[in-house]
């Protein structure tokens, strides 16, 4: 794998915002996204809303191409929450994006390792994430990184991720 540079997204910088939206669009159009391109209205909303949310952390991964030019190859979006069981913050990995042409090169693992360091520095008690059952590649990557299904008491079973759209 070529060396990676991982940096926080600075939404005041046009290039960071452009790279963020490019990678998010790539993810959204794929089978683990919603299969649709990022709409201009959503892109504009993200451009204005994300900088206003101090609990949302986004990082871009860059890799030099064959000509030495840095290109965005990965993105991770996280949201800080709080664990009432430990009285400490937690960091939820909301999105991980790796360009399809760059997968299986350790980019997702590097992004997760970076976020783990950030979470430890912030005093977080854990990292959490959700993954689609059929996304075997991502599931394997997360398990290899140390993620496991969550349960408090085996008699109660594993935790399920649920949603109610508003």
C-alpha beads as a LAMMPS data file, in Angstrom:
LAMMPS data file: protein, C-alpha beads

166 atoms
165 bonds

1 atom types
1 bond types

-500.0 500.0 xlo xhi
-500.0 500.0 ylo yhi
-500.0 500.0 zlo zhi

Masses

1 110.0

Atoms # bond

1 1 1 0.000 0.000 0.000
2 1 1 1.210 3.494 -0.789
3 1 1 1.571 5.773 2.232
4 1 1 -1.596 7.502 3.413
5 1 1 -2.093 10.967 4.819
6 1 1 -5.133 11.257 7.073
7 1 1 -6.397 14.690 8.026
8 1 1 -9.521 16.250 9.525
9 1 1 -11.985 17.716 7.056
10 1 1 -11.887 21.505 7.195
11 1 1 -15.171 22.628 5.675
12 1 1 -13.830 26.175 5.308
13 1 1 -11.407 24.801 2.701
14 1 1 -12.921 24.310 -0.751
15 1 1 -10.692 21.328 -1.600
16 1 1 -11.534 19.481 1.633
17 1 1 -15.244 20.037 1.041
18 1 1 -14.975 18.953 -2.596
19 1 1 -13.086 15.777 -1.629
20 1 1 -15.550 15.013 1.177
21 1 1 -18.544 15.363 -1.168
22 1 1 -16.821 13.328 -3.905
23 1 1 -16.203 10.400 -1.555
24 1 1 -19.634 10.588 0.060
25 1 1 -21.231 10.591 -3.395
26 1 1 -19.134 7.539 -4.339
27 1 1 -20.418 5.735 -1.238
28 1 1 -24.049 6.755 -1.724
29 1 1 -24.129 5.490 -5.316
30 1 1 -22.811 2.046 -4.379
31 1 1 -24.731 -1.031 -3.226
32 1 1 -24.136 -0.254 0.459
33 1 1 -25.396 3.301 -0.007
34 1 1 -28.797 4.224 -1.307
35 1 1 -27.852 3.673 -4.958
36 1 1 -28.467 7.326 -5.810
37 1 1 -26.055 10.200 -6.406
38 1 1 -25.655 12.882 -3.781
39 1 1 -28.199 15.565 -4.653
40 1 1 -27.051 19.181 -4.994
41 1 1 -29.491 20.167 -2.224
42 1 1 -28.024 17.607 0.195
43 1 1 -24.470 18.597 -0.740
44 1 1 -25.294 22.221 0.036
45 1 1 -26.951 21.292 3.340
46 1 1 -23.924 19.202 4.383
47 1 1 -21.553 22.009 3.383
48 1 1 -23.322 24.351 5.838
49 1 1 -24.500 22.024 8.613
50 1 1 -21.455 19.848 9.303
51 1 1 -19.153 22.705 10.351
52 1 1 -21.818 23.744 12.893
53 1 1 -21.797 20.324 14.591
54 1 1 -18.808 19.992 16.948
55 1 1 -19.728 16.384 17.785
56 1 1 -19.318 15.306 14.133
57 1 1 -15.741 14.412 13.204
58 1 1 -14.748 13.699 9.611
59 1 1 -11.360 12.624 8.281
60 1 1 -10.061 12.245 4.732
61 1 1 -7.397 9.788 3.614
62 1 1 -5.133 10.838 0.749
63 1 1 -2.760 8.693 -1.264
64 1 1 -0.345 9.805 -3.970
65 1 1 -1.112 8.496 -7.443
66 1 1 1.542 7.207 -9.865
67 1 1 2.412 10.822 -10.778
68 1 1 2.823 11.911 -7.151
69 1 1 -0.419 13.886 -6.951
70 1 1 -2.441 13.413 -3.760
71 1 1 -5.925 12.050 -4.364
72 1 1 -8.714 11.382 -1.879
73 1 1 -9.172 7.626 -1.367
74 1 1 -11.038 7.351 1.940
75 1 1 -13.389 9.108 4.311
76 1 1 -14.618 8.364 7.813
77 1 1 -17.448 10.234 9.533
78 1 1 -17.964 9.852 13.265
79 1 1 -20.440 11.234 15.780
80 1 1 -19.608 11.601 19.455
81 1 1 -22.220 10.270 21.828
82 1 1 -22.260 9.568 25.547
83 1 1 -22.418 6.308 27.509
84 1 1 -24.562 6.527 30.611
85 1 1 -23.176 3.121 31.671
86 1 1 -19.634 4.509 31.956
87 1 1 -20.198 8.254 32.222
88 1 1 -17.828 8.785 29.292
89 1 1 -18.128 9.828 25.664
90 1 1 -18.185 7.260 22.890
91 1 1 -17.453 7.650 19.216
92 1 1 -19.824 6.162 16.641
93 1 1 -18.385 5.474 13.213
94 1 1 -21.234 6.583 10.984
95 1 1 -19.665 6.179 7.531
96 1 1 -16.500 4.653 6.155
97 1 1 -15.815 5.175 2.463
98 1 1 -12.956 3.721 0.451
99 1 1 -12.847 4.213 -3.301
100 1 1 -13.746 0.947 -4.944
101 1 1 -10.463 0.887 -6.885
102 1 1 -8.519 1.226 -3.604
103 1 1 -10.234 -1.406 -1.466
104 1 1 -8.382 -4.227 0.279
105 1 1 -5.281 -2.075 0.711
106 1 1 -5.680 -1.320 4.427
107 1 1 -7.239 2.129 4.011
108 1 1 -10.317 1.353 6.135
109 1 1 -8.056 -0.067 8.849
110 1 1 -5.865 3.038 8.771
111 1 1 -8.940 5.275 9.087
112 1 1 -10.240 3.177 11.994
113 1 1 -6.839 3.272 13.716
114 1 1 -6.749 7.047 13.313
115 1 1 -10.238 7.396 14.778
116 1 1 -9.344 5.057 17.643
117 1 1 -6.457 7.361 18.553
118 1 1 -8.754 10.388 18.389
119 1 1 -11.331 8.586 20.566
120 1 1 -8.717 7.653 23.169
121 1 1 -7.433 11.251 23.210
122 1 1 -11.023 12.440 23.827
123 1 1 -11.491 9.996 26.719
124 1 1 -14.024 7.822 24.897
125 1 1 -14.943 4.464 26.382
126 1 1 -15.620 2.737 23.066
127 1 1 -16.087 2.916 19.325
128 1 1 -19.392 1.791 17.856
129 1 1 -20.621 1.250 14.323
130 1 1 -23.346 -0.370 12.288
131 1 1 -22.874 -2.519 9.210
132 1 1 -25.250 -4.160 6.767
133 1 1 -25.449 -7.937 7.195
134 1 1 -24.628 -8.569 3.545
135 1 1 -21.558 -6.319 3.514
136 1 1 -19.173 -9.195 4.166
137 1 1 -16.017 -7.278 3.254
138 1 1 -16.737 -4.488 5.712
139 1 1 -17.870 -6.906 8.418
140 1 1 -14.614 -8.841 8.098
141 1 1 -12.568 -5.637 8.203
142 1 1 -14.373 -4.485 11.358
143 1 1 -13.992 -7.861 13.060
144 1 1 -10.294 -7.929 12.138
145 1 1 -9.995 -4.508 13.762
146 1 1 -11.582 -5.825 16.981
147 1 1 -15.267 -4.941 16.636
148 1 1 -17.739 -7.556 17.836
149 1 1 -21.490 -7.900 18.231
150 1 1 -22.720 -6.129 21.356
151 1 1 -24.542 -7.789 24.230
152 1 1 -24.755 -7.211 27.966
153 1 1 -26.308 -10.536 28.978
154 1 1 -26.227 -13.533 26.626
155 1 1 -29.720 -14.478 27.802
156 1 1 -31.014 -11.210 26.313
157 1 1 -29.233 -11.691 22.968
158 1 1 -27.273 -9.324 20.807
159 1 1 -28.138 -5.668 20.369
160 1 1 -29.983 -4.723 17.199
161 1 1 -29.727 -1.464 15.326
162 1 1 -33.185 -0.040 14.631
163 1 1 -34.541 3.171 13.163
164 1 1 -37.721 5.174 12.860
165 1 1 -37.671 7.647 9.997
166 1 1 -39.052 11.090 10.717

Bonds

1 1 1 2
2 1 2 3
3 1 3 4
4 1 4 5
5 1 5 6
6 1 6 7
7 1 7 8
8 1 8 9
9 1 9 10
10 1 10 11
11 1 11 12
12 1 12 13
13 1 13 14
14 1 14 15
15 1 15 16
16 1 16 17
17 1 17 18
18 1 18 19
19 1 19 20
20 1 20 21
21 1 21 22
22 1 22 23
23 1 23 24
24 1 24 25
25 1 25 26
26 1 26 27
27 1 27 28
28 1 28 29
29 1 29 30
30 1 30 31
31 1 31 32
32 1 32 33
33 1 33 34
34 1 34 35
35 1 35 36
36 1 36 37
37 1 37 38
38 1 38 39
39 1 39 40
40 1 40 41
41 1 41 42
42 1 42 43
43 1 43 44
44 1 44 45
45 1 45 46
46 1 46 47
47 1 47 48
48 1 48 49
49 1 49 50
50 1 50 51
51 1 51 52
52 1 52 53
53 1 53 54
54 1 54 55
55 1 55 56
56 1 56 57
57 1 57 58
58 1 58 59
59 1 59 60
60 1 60 61
61 1 61 62
62 1 62 63
63 1 63 64
64 1 64 65
65 1 65 66
66 1 66 67
67 1 67 68
68 1 68 69
69 1 69 70
70 1 70 71
71 1 71 72
72 1 72 73
73 1 73 74
74 1 74 75
75 1 75 76
76 1 76 77
77 1 77 78
78 1 78 79
79 1 79 80
80 1 80 81
81 1 81 82
82 1 82 83
83 1 83 84
84 1 84 85
85 1 85 86
86 1 86 87
87 1 87 88
88 1 88 89
89 1 89 90
90 1 90 91
91 1 91 92
92 1 92 93
93 1 93 94
94 1 94 95
95 1 95 96
96 1 96 97
97 1 97 98
98 1 98 99
99 1 99 100
100 1 100 101
101 1 101 102
102 1 102 103
103 1 103 104
104 1 104 105
105 1 105 106
106 1 106 107
107 1 107 108
108 1 108 109
109 1 109 110
110 1 110 111
111 1 111 112
112 1 112 113
113 1 113 114
114 1 114 115
115 1 115 116
116 1 116 117
117 1 117 118
118 1 118 119
119 1 119 120
120 1 120 121
121 1 121 122
122 1 122 123
123 1 123 124
124 1 124 125
125 1 125 126
126 1 126 127
127 1 127 128
128 1 128 129
129 1 129 130
130 1 130 131
131 1 131 132
132 1 132 133
133 1 133 134
134 1 134 135
135 1 135 136
136 1 136 137
137 1 137 138
138 1 138 139
139 1 139 140
140 1 140 141
141 1 141 142
142 1 142 143
143 1 143 144
144 1 144 145
145 1 145 146
146 1 146 147
147 1 147 148
148 1 148 149
149 1 149 150
150 1 150 151
151 1 151 152
152 1 152 153
153 1 153 154
154 1 154 155
155 1 155 156
156 1 156 157
157 1 157 158
158 1 158 159
159 1 159 160
160 1 160 161
161 1 161 162
162 1 162 163
163 1 163 164
164 1 164 165
165 1 165 166
